[in-house]
Structures are given as C-alpha cells and as structure tokens.
Amino acid sequence: MKVLLTGASGFLGGRLYSALLAEGYSVRALVWRNDPTRGAELADGLEVVYGDITDLESLVKACNGCEALFHVAALVEPWLPDPSRFYTVNVGGLENVLKAFAKTGTMKKLIYTSSFFAIGPTDGTIADEKQLIERFNWRLPGYIGYGHDISSFVHVDDVANGHIAALRKGKLGERYLLTGENASFGQILDMAATITKTSKPYCHTPLWLVEIYGWISVFFSWISGTLPLVSYPAVRALRHHWAYSCEKARRELGYNPRSLNEGLTEMLSWLKSLKKIKY
C-alpha cells in the first residue's frame, strides 16, 4: 500500500515514516517548500514531494496514486507574534487535507493526528475519547510548582506504531487516544533521578515566577525575532491536569505502549549518548 505522510520532517512524522517503511509500506512524504532541510535528512526509500498543506493544489497532486493519508503536519510553537498563523496552518491546512482526500478517488483512509490540547484539560479526572472540550493553551533544577499536576506520557515510537495500527484496524469516524501512563512531573523527575542514580530535585519553582519569566521571554522575542524558550501560555497549561485513558486504543487497535520507566530509561540513555546530559 502506498501512503502519503504530511509532517515527515517533524518529530513524530520522522518516527512514523521510519516505522511505515519498516513495515513494508510505500511512503510518499509531503515536505514544506521552505523547509531548510528540504528532505535532505529523510530516509532512503522515501519518496519526497514538495508542497504545503496551505496550498490545496500541491496537496491534490501529492495525493494522486496513494491509498491512505497520514496528516501529521502542524505548526507547533510555544508562541508566535502573529497567532493567526496557527489557524492558517492547523485549521486551514486540515481543511485542505480533507478537500484533497475527497478529490482523490484512490484514497481509502485518512488518519488525522492532533495533540491532547484539542481535547482539553482533565483536572481531577481521566478523560477518554468522549471528552469534547476544545482548548488551545501550552532543564529543571527543581519541580515546577509542587510537581503534582498529572499528564500523560508516552514513547514516540509507540505513538508511531499506534498510527499504523489505526490504518490497519481503526474504524472510520472513530478517534483513538495514543497515550501512555499518567504521572506527575514530580514523579517523572524522581524516576529520572533513580534511573540515573543522581539526587532528586531539591527545590520548587512557583508557577507565578515561571509565568513572569514567560512574559519576559515573549517580550524579548518581540525585539529579537526569535522564539521564546518558555511562553506564558505554556506555563498556564501547567496549572491543569492532562490525564487520559488509552483503553479504547488497546481494545480496538491492539495498542500496547511501553511502561513509563522503560521509556524514560531509553530516552535518558539516548540523551546521554548524544552528550545532551551527563550522569
């Protein structure tokens, strides 16, 4: 089967096309025309075409001859001086993908990927696919706040495999949460300290202080033209819980994400091999 993948040069897209190729799929990757890499780092065996999800014509051309479409491309930044770009790319781009899919007679299935921010915070509960709220919000010496806020953590390779399972077994019109274990950032940092045999974080940084830093970062971004490391909307997201259940994906797709301890151990070893961290 030949599939079209948008967002192949991104974090998830890169892992997804590798998994698809490993499973024997023929993969065509739509790469943004203005991407400085222009597909140079994409894997051998991958067909690269240049286009833009905001350009319907380029999408229609890319769809020709493909039987399925993975739409993973999105504009993901902590903050932009022109917030309308989020709508143009993430909403307008999706509209174009749907139009291109409808115009192509060979397409059988479309798998659209969104972040958990589209579902909304879960403050005090664990949400599943039935939650319908739409929201858009976003090296630590210590815990942020008190480290009690819960989020869902999952290995990117498990998410990529979940996409392939959705192609094979997913029911039309359904959505599946490809999440993992729910844990607090405090638990994550404590687990990382145990894995690396280092001391646990020794202090708490109040969220109000981090939010002030986010405002300052955005202010300097306006001046410098560079993106901030931390933005105030991202800090506000930390005031909520983001806990989800992947039981539907387990049941219907055979989705089986690795444990948090296993995934974190692998990630820390990878970062150490790249000399990004030392322990």
Residue pairs with C-beta under 8 A, 6 or more apart in sequence:
1 25
1 26
1 67
1 68
2 25
2 26
2 27
2 28
2 65
2 66
2 67
3 20
3 25
3 26
3 27
3 28
3 66
3 67
3 68
3 69
3 70
3 167
4 28
4 29
4 30
4 62
4 63
4 66
4 68
4 69
4 70
5 13
5 16
5 17
5 20
5 27
5 28
5 29
5 30
5 69
5 70
5 72
6 13
6 29
6 30
6 53
6 69
6 70
6 71
6 72
6 73
6 97
7 13
7 71
7 72
7 73
7 74
7 113
8 14
8 16
8 17
8 27
8 29
8 30
8 31
8 39
8 42
8 46
8 48
8 72
9 29
9 31
9 32
9 35
9 37
9 39
9 41
9 42
10 72
10 73
10 74
10 76
11 156
12 72
12 113
12 156
12 159
12 160
13 29
13 72
13 73
14 42
15 156
15 157
15 159
15 160
16 70
16 72
16 160
16 163
16 164
17 27
17 29
17 42
17 43
17 46
18 43
18 160
19 157
19 160
19 161
19 163
19 164
20 27
20 164
21 27
21 43
21 45
21 46
23 164
26 47
27 45
27 46
27 47
28 46
28 47
28 48
28 49
28 62
28 65
28 66
29 39
29 42
29 46
29 47
29 48
29 49
30 49
30 50
30 51
30 53
30 58
30 59
30 62
30 73
31 38
31 39
31 42
31 48
31 49
31 50
31 51
32 50
32 51
32 52
32 73
33 50
33 51
33 52
38 50
39 46
39 48
39 50
42 48
49 61
49 62
50 58
51 58
51 59
51 61
51 62
52 58
53 59
53 71
53 73
53 89
53 93
53 94
53 96
53 97
54 88
54 89
54 92
54 93
54 96
55 96
56 96
56 99
56 100
59 96
59 97
59 99
59 100
60 99
60 100
60 103
60 104
62 100
63 69
63 100
63 101
63 103
63 104
63 106
63 107
64 104
64 106
65 106
66 104
66 106
66 107
67 106
67 107
67 108
67 109
68 107
68 108
68 109
68 110
68 111
68 167
69 97
69 101
69 107
69 109
69 110
69 111
70 111
70 113
70 163
70 167
71 94
71 97
71 110
71 111
71 112
71 113
72 113
72 163
73 89
73 93
74 89
74 90
74 93
74 113
74 114
74 115
75 85
75 86
75 89
75 90
76 115
77 227
78 138
78 227
78 228
78 229
78 230
78 231
78 233
78 234
79 218
79 221
79 227
79 228
79 231
79 232
79 233
79 234
80 86
80 227
81 221
81 222
86 136
94 112
97 110
97 112
98 110
101 107
101 110
109 167
109 170
109 172
111 163
111 166
111 167
111 170
113 163
116 152
116 177
116 179
116 242
116 244
117 135
117 136
117 137
117 138
117 237
118 134
118 135
118 136
119 127
119 131
119 133
119 135
119 177
119 244
120 127
120 131
120 133
120 134
120 135
121 133
121 135
121 137
121 237
121 240
121 241
121 242
122 131
122 150
122 240
122 241
122 242
122 243
122 244
123 240
123 241
124 241
125 241
125 243
126 182
126 243
126 244
126 245
127 243
127 244
127 245
128 177
128 244
128 245
128 247
128 248
129 174
129 175
129 176
129 177
129 248
137 233
137 234
137 236
137 237
137 240
138 231
138 233
138 234
138 237
140 189
140 201
140 205
141 201
141 202
141 203
141 205
142 201
142 202
142 203
142 204
142 205
143 185
143 186
143 189
143 201
143 203
143 204
143 205
144 185
144 204
144 205
144 207
144 210
144 238
145 204
145 205
145 206
145 207
145 238
145 239
146 186
146 204
147 184
147 185
147 186
147 187
147 189
147 201
147 204
148 184
148 186
149 184
149 185
149 238
149 239
149 240
149 241
150 182
150 183
150 184
150 241
150 242
150 243
151 182
151 183
151 184
151 185
151 241
151 242
151 243
152 179
152 180
152 181
152 182
152 242
152 243
152 244
153 180
153 181
153 182
153 183
153 188
153 260
153 263
153 264
154 178
154 179
154 180
154 181
154 246
154 257
154 263
155 180
155 257
155 258
155 262
155 263
155 266
155 267
158 178
158 180
158 255
158 256
158 257
158 258
158 263
159 178
161 255
162 176
162 178
162 249
162 253
162 255
162 257
163 178
165 249
165 253
165 254
165 255
166 176
166 253
169 252
169 253
169 254
170 176
170 252
170 253
171 252
174 252
176 246
176 248
176 249
176 252
176 253
176 255
177 244
177 245
177 246
177 248
177 249
178 246
178 249
178 255
178 257
179 244
179 245
179 246
179 257
180 246
180 257
180 258
180 260
180 263
181 257
181 259
181 260
182 243
182 244
183 191
183 260
188 260
188 264
189 200
189 201
190 200
190 201
191 260
191 261
191 264
192 264
192 268
193 199
193 200
193 201
195 261
195 264
195 265
195 268
196 268
196 279
197 279
198 279
207 235
207 238
207 239
210 230
210 235
210 238
211 232
211 235
211 236
213 230
214 228
214 230
214 231
214 232
214 233
214 234
214 235
215 232
217 228
217 229
217 230
217 231
218 228
218 231
218 232
220 228
221 227
221 228
246 255
246 257
249 255
250 256
257 263
268 277
268 279
271 277
272 278
272 279
